[in-house]
């Protein structure tokens, strides 16, 4: 299961959520100040980490670009999928 750590006003966060929703990829979004603090974010992802940060089954995948590249590589982000995408 994908977990996306986001913040309000983040265009990359919004872009990633829209892409995942349009391809029916399940994810859970966690939002800064509602679900975690900035200190918790930096503790989890390191000082200087940017939004969004994505975890796949607890492993850090990185940000928006790295996540999209990974999902494309495993066939989750294509119009006609041979299988249902389970990430």
N, C-alpha and C positions, 0 to 999 in steps of 0.2 A: 504494500500500500504506500502510495506517495503521500508525504506530508510536506506542505509548502509553508514556509515561514515568510510572512508578508508584512507590509506596512501600508497604511493609507497613503495615497499620492504616488505610489511607485508604479511607473508605467510598465516596467518589465514584469512586475508581479501580476498586473492586470493582463498583460499580453499572454503570459504563461497560462493563467487560469482560463482565458478565452479559448486558447488552442486546445487545452486538455478537455474542456467541456465540449468543444465542437467535434472532437474525435471520441467522445464518450469514455475518456480515461478517468477512472475513479481516483479521487484525491481528497485529502483533508487539509483545509487551509487554517493556519494559525496566524492570528494578527497581533502585531506589536501593540502593547498596552491593554489589549483585551485578554490575550492568552499567555503572554510572556512579557518580561521587561527587556529593555535594551541590554542591561547587565547580563541577564540570562542568555540572550542571543549571542553576545560576545563570548560568554563562557562556553557555550555549546559550539560555536563556529569560529571563534578566534577574533582577536582585535582586528579591525579593518574589514571584516566580512561585510559584504553588501547584500542587499535584498534583490530578489528572493533567494532563499537557500532551500534546497530540496533534499529530503531524506527518502530513500527507498529501502523499506524494511530496516530502518535504523542506520543505514550507511549513507554518508553524505555524498550526494551526486554533484553538488555545486550549485550554480545559478541557472538562470533562464536558458542561456545558449547551450550549456553542457547537457542540461536535461532534455531539451528538444533534440539535440544531436543523438543522445542515447536512445530516446524513444523512436526516432526515425530508424536507427540502426537495427532495432529489434522488430520493426514492422508495426509499431503501434500507431504511427501517424501517417497513414495512407488511406486513400478513399475507399478502396476495396480490400478489406482484410480477409485473409484466409482463415483467421481464427479470432477469437475474442482476446483482447489485450488484458492480461492480468499482471499488473505491476503493483 
